[in-house]
Amino acid sequence: MARIDLGVKIGCLTIENGAEQGKRILLKDLSVFEAGRSPGNHVCLKDPSVAMSHFRVYRKGDDFSVYDLGTKRGTLLNGTPVEKGPLSPGDRLQVGDVVLTFDLVDEATPGRIASSAPDSDERDAQAMNGGVLTKTRASIPSLVVIDGQDRGKHLALVGKEQFRVGRSVASDLKLVDGKISRDHCMVEAVRDQFIIIDLESANGTVVNGERVRKTVLKEGDMIRLGYTMLKYDRV
């Protein structure tokens, strides 16, 4: 009688070219995986041709799908640009100049589990994007827009206890991204910490790849609102 394989399968992205060729990224434990050049992503692709926030992979059971995040160069699935599409074993994704192959593998397959934490062997992981590992700590906590239509804008978190972020003209940090709500989120000073609070926005507030309602910000945190990427830092 033939043996039936009942082993649990997980998703796997294998980088097929470039400096990280051969690296396997295992898609397990979560239902949403953020991918891009930012070290705050679950899948961090360290190539300048990749957007800071490039694409997203959704998992529902054994079914996986990919969504482009409105990038200029787009996301190609088997050579065809897609906004969203289902993933099947053997499919090839191209983001920027990076090519990845999707597959379903056994849980015991060696590789790096997709996580918002930098690789353990990256001594200077965040330095690629001006991260805190190589910067001298300054005294002013700020939100800095590092990718999106408002790139270069920043908001110094000083002078009051609450700061609103969104498309509203009344926002302390006004952003033009159409995927951002008018009143999207708020940053609140509590003692010596800053807490980010989602204001029931349509597309959510994502910190280091995780959608949050409320969380304490740590220096170097990456915050995605719509197609816009911000960084909480001291400048």
Secondary structure, 3 states (H helix, E strand, C coil): CCCCCCCCEEEEEEECCCCCCCCEEEECCCCEEEEECCCCCCEECCCCCCCCCCEEEEEECCEEEEEECCCCCCEEECCEEECEEEECCCCEEEECCEEEEEEEEECCCCCEECCCCCCCCCCCHHHHHCCCCCCCCCCCEEEEEEECCCCCCEEECCCCCEEEEECCCCCCEECCCCCCCCCCEEEEEECCEEEEEECCCCCCEEECCEEECEEECCCCCEEEECCEEEEEEEC
